Amino acid sequence: MQPIRTEISDTRFRDVLGHYCSGVAVITAIDGGEPVGFACQSFQALSLEPPMVTFAAARTSTTWPRIQGAGRFAANVLAEGQDALCRQFAVSGGDKFAGVDWRAGRTGSPLLTGALAWVDCEITDVLEGGDHVIVVGRVADLAADGRTGPLLFFRGRFGVLADGAC
Ligand SMILES: Cc1cc2nc3c(=O)[nH]c(=O)nc-3n(C[C@H](O)[C@H](O)[C@H](O)COP(=O)(O)O)c2cc1C
């Protein structure tokens, strides 16, 4: 069968895929004794048995190679009201952890105070994904704090659940 190839502009791709509403996570790790992390929309559950999760990291990310070097990571699911925190982790360079409270999880990866949930993992696979890599992690520990609703991301903007449900 012939492969189907259509010219799809970056703008159209971003616009259409931006309609897929998601939560936002901050992926964290410890590299050289320092906490590192980046804001990540592509985090999701992958497998129940064994328990696995996945996220995609841009090849241009300066933080991803440090997380890969650590071999483990925590995915911190952000709560409503944490949009400023998300922006802080979405800017390359600088001290992303300035003013951020955290403690070490089971793998040693930073668990951010106030996160809605966290999933602490060991990296098992890194797969090709175009200009991203697909990272697969096996879950070592996890917990959720259901006291508040999630931070949502839709069409390039942050939002919260309309009825405040959690
Ligand atoms: C809401 C939101 C979601 C994002 N999701 C991803 C993602 O899934 N994968 C990714 O590589 N970058 C994602 N980014 C961009 C990274 O956070 C950003 O490029 C990164 O922090 C750059 O810093 P670094 O060079 O330290 O990696 C997202 C940014 C925002 C604001």
PDBQT file of the ligand as one rigid body, heavy atoms in Angstrom, charges set to zero:
ROOT
HETATM    1  C1  LIG A 201       0.930  23.568  28.811  1.00  0.00    +0.000 C 
HETATM    2  C2  LIG A 201       2.265  23.135  28.264  1.00  0.00    +0.000 A 
HETATM    3  C3  LIG A 201       2.455  21.817  27.860  1.00  0.00    +0.000 A 
HETATM    4  C4  LIG A 201       3.692  21.380  27.352  1.00  0.00    +0.000 A 
HETATM    5  N1  LIG A 201       3.850  20.078  27.005  1.00  0.00    +0.000 NA
HETATM    6  C5  LIG A 201       5.046  19.635  26.545  1.00  0.00    +0.000 A 
HETATM    7  C6  LIG A 201       5.246  18.278  26.206  1.00  0.00    +0.000 A 
HETATM    8  O1  LIG A 201       4.340  17.442  26.298  1.00  0.00    +0.000 OA
HETATM    9  N2  LIG A 201       6.483  17.895  25.784  1.00  0.00    +0.000 N 
HETATM   10  C7  LIG A 201       7.507  18.784  25.666  1.00  0.00    +0.000 A 
HETATM   11  O2  LIG A 201       8.603  18.389  25.278  1.00  0.00    +0.000 OA
HETATM   12  N3  LIG A 201       7.347  20.092  25.967  1.00  0.00    +0.000 NA
HETATM   13  C8  LIG A 201       6.150  20.541  26.411  1.00  0.00    +0.000 A 
HETATM   14  N4  LIG A 201       5.980  21.855  26.736  1.00  0.00    +0.000 N 
HETATM   15  C9  LIG A 201       7.082  22.780  26.535  1.00  0.00    +0.000 C 
HETATM   16  C10 LIG A 201       8.147  22.617  27.601  1.00  0.00    +0.000 C 
HETATM   17  O3  LIG A 201       7.632  22.807  28.903  1.00  0.00    +0.000 OA
HETATM   18  C11 LIG A 201       9.285  23.620  27.349  1.00  0.00    +0.000 C 
HETATM   19  O4  LIG A 201       9.674  23.545  26.032  1.00  0.00    +0.000 OA
HETATM   20  C12 LIG A 201      10.448  23.275  28.220  1.00  0.00    +0.000 C 
HETATM   21  O5  LIG A 201      10.183  23.645  29.556  1.00  0.00    +0.000 OA
HETATM   22  C13 LIG A 201      11.685  23.992  27.730  1.00  0.00    +0.000 C 
HETATM   23  O6  LIG A 201      12.659  23.938  28.737  1.00  0.00    +0.000 OA
HETATM   24  P1  LIG A 201      13.888  22.947  28.709  1.00  0.00    +0.000 P 
HETATM   25  O7  LIG A 201      14.793  23.402  27.622  1.00  0.00    +0.000 OA
HETATM   26  O8  LIG A 201      14.438  23.150  30.085  1.00  0.00    +0.000 OA
HETATM   27  O9  LIG A 201      13.391  21.551  28.483  1.00  0.00    +0.000 OA
HETATM   28  C14 LIG A 201       4.759  22.305  27.247  1.00  0.00    +0.000 A 
HETATM   29  C15 LIG A 201       4.569  23.634  27.660  1.00  0.00    +0.000 A 
HETATM   30  C16 LIG A 201       3.341  24.048  28.166  1.00  0.00    +0.000 A 
HETATM   31  C17 LIG A 201       3.155  25.475  28.616  1.00  0.00    +0.000 C 
ENDROOT
TORSDOF 0
